[in-house]
Amino acid sequence: LEPSSLETLSKLEMFQNLCAVRVEAVSGRDRHSFALSYLNQRLKETLRCKNVTIDLEIACGEGDTRPLVRYLRMLSFYICALLKQQPQSDFGSVDVSVTQDVNTNLTQITSNQSGGSMQLKCGSFQNLYAATPCVLDPRSSDIVVEMQKNHPDLADPSDLCQILDFYFAGTLAPVVILSRSKELISDLTIFVSRLEGVKVIRNIDPSSYKIMRSLYDPSDTPNLRDDILQLQRDGGVQSQSLVTIELTCHTNDSQMIIREIIEDTPSMTAFSSERSALYKDGLLFCVYVEGDITPEIASRASLVI
């Protein structure tokens, strides 16, 4: 609160005990410890292994931790991809090193057990890409091939392929792909939705369909957030539900309306609990934007095509 606001509120009886608490992002050694712990957790969950040893030598940045978490999720994806290429039958234990060269902007991951390694580079929208392109999920490359048939001038097809890899692996939460071409977004939505296990919600216009219920809306008010939750529940708890959502934004106001649903944090309403929050692993938002893309959603984009 601003000092003037704090002073005004403290004059009211109900706010006489009000005090300001400064919240700061984790920093220094604690930030590195957080990064190491988070990466350890991701690898254990993905590889289902008990023992993980990580030598992590990267710059963890400062301030908002969300970009760091996003980076660590992508890093985990590539570590798992590297280990799965190695000739071993199980992942009872994992021992990897991660180093970062700030001069070349390259990150190297190395399996200390097999000696295998992979170099990564930072590309558009702060995404991590393999320095030597490789096919990690054939579903992604198949979709890109279909997209190129309809759109021969598709920009950065390899980037799109990698972002789709992240989607199928649940790496980014959520994946957000923007375009000023309605045909591109429509075709991408169609091709992804044809895959087994992918559920789809099409042609949502934020100006005419609620993105989420407000505090005073009846509980049965149709809205996108509840639609997504229902599809996730229909998928069961044993496997990750993949849901693709097509959004159409004709105005700047429509872009503002969707900024929370495409944010990389769980979506909460006024009375949401941990159980009722919308977690965005396995969500792909394909967003058509008419006119200029506003900073509010550009900052949340995984890729613009």
C-alpha angles and dihedrals in degrees: 000000000000112000091246091053092047090050093049095048093047089062090065116085096232091053100041091110093047114133133178118244117193114217118199132182117257111268145177118011091351089059091052090047089051091051092049093048094047094048090047090053093049093051093047091050095046100041095032091226129147102210122052124171117187129181099199118190106167137122107259097194127213139270122014110040096205095088088049092051090048090051091049092051090054091045090053090051092056094043089055091046091052094048093047089057091058121094100252130120101217144005102239087145135009128202117182140159125213120194131175128207108202092191096059095028089232128137119202125202119194132186105225089199101053101017092234117143143185132198121218131195131200113241139167118342089011091287120156116235131183108257087223106045114235137173109250102164118024090207089067095050091046091055092048090051090053091046092052091052090059096033111033091175094056107149120231099356091176090057090051090049091054094047089052088051087056090050096052091046094048090238100138118044098230122003110215120193118184131193139166088215113089091195092055093051093044093050093045091052092049096048093048093045092055091067119100113263096018117120121200141206112193139202102001112176109195091205092064105024124055116246092202138351119265122226094267100041118112112260092246094056108132112242140157096243093058091043090057093045090052092052090049091051091048087057091062130230098271096074137030113264116227113209127177119199125194114207127188117202114187096168141034088248090059090053090052091050094057098044095097097045092053094043115115094244130083112278112242132184127203094281101026119143127197087266096050097043118112108244112199104211107126095021123128118189113197104193127192112200122196109208125351121359109239121228090243093069098025087065090055096047124115091194141351115215 
